[in-house]
Amino acid sequence: MRILWIFFCGSILYQLCIEDNGTPENGIPDIQTGSDSNKAKNISGGMGLSNIRDRAKALGGTVQITQENGFRIFVTIPKSVSN
């Protein structure tokens, strides 16, 4: 299993990317090959992903989550939020 964290601070926004390569670690099920019930449970997001989306939205940002050969969470937040 390989997990990559990238944080970028640009002139107008912050970006955070968290991804793994989809290789299961000892005893941890792979979302891509798990049973249908596990896939539905994982794709729905749960509290953690919902909280990430809510917090990014509150700051005027966006969240993109993909599941291809592992998973990737990409968060973008502007440096200043106009009210």
N, C-alpha and C positions, 0 to 999 in steps of 0.2 A: 504494500500500500504506500502510495506517495501522496502527500498533502502539500499543496502550495498556497501560501498566503502572499498577496501582493497588495501593498498600500501605496497609493499615489496621491500626492498633494500638488495639484496644479494651481495656476493663477486664479481660476474661477470655480474650481470644484475639487472635491475629494472623491477618490475611487478606491473601493476595496474589492478584491477578487479572492475567493476561497474556492479551491477545487481539489478533487482527488482523481486518481487515474482509474478508479473502478475495480481495482484488484482487492478482493476480500482479504481481510486479516484473520488470523486464526479464530474461527468460530463466529465471526461477524458476518451476517448474511449480506449478499450483494443485492442491492435494490433491483438491478436489471434481471437477475436470475431467480429471485425469490418467488414464493407462491403468489397467486393472484390476489389473495387477501392482504399479503404484505405489501404488494405493489400499490394497491388502492390506499392503504393506510399511510405509506410513505409519501405518495404523490400529493395527498391532501394537505400535507404540510405540518399540521400539529401546531401547538402553541408557540414553539420557537420561531418557525418561519413566519407565522402570522405577526408575532411581535416585531420581527425584523422589518417586515413590510410596513406595519403601522408606524414605527419609529422613523423610517426613511421618509414616508409620506408626510409625517408631521414636520420634517425638516425641508420639505420641498423636493425630496429625492425620489429615486426609482430603485426597484429591485428586480433583477432578472434571475430566474432559477432554471437551469437546464439539467437534464439527465441523459447524457450521451457518453458512453464509456466512462461512467462515474457520475459525479455531480459537479455543478459549478454555480456559485452564488456570486453575482456581480452587483454591487451597490454603488450608486452615484448620488452624491449630495452636493448641492451648490454651497459655496463658501458663505454667501450672505442670502438670507431669505427676506424678500420684500413683502411687507404686510399691507 
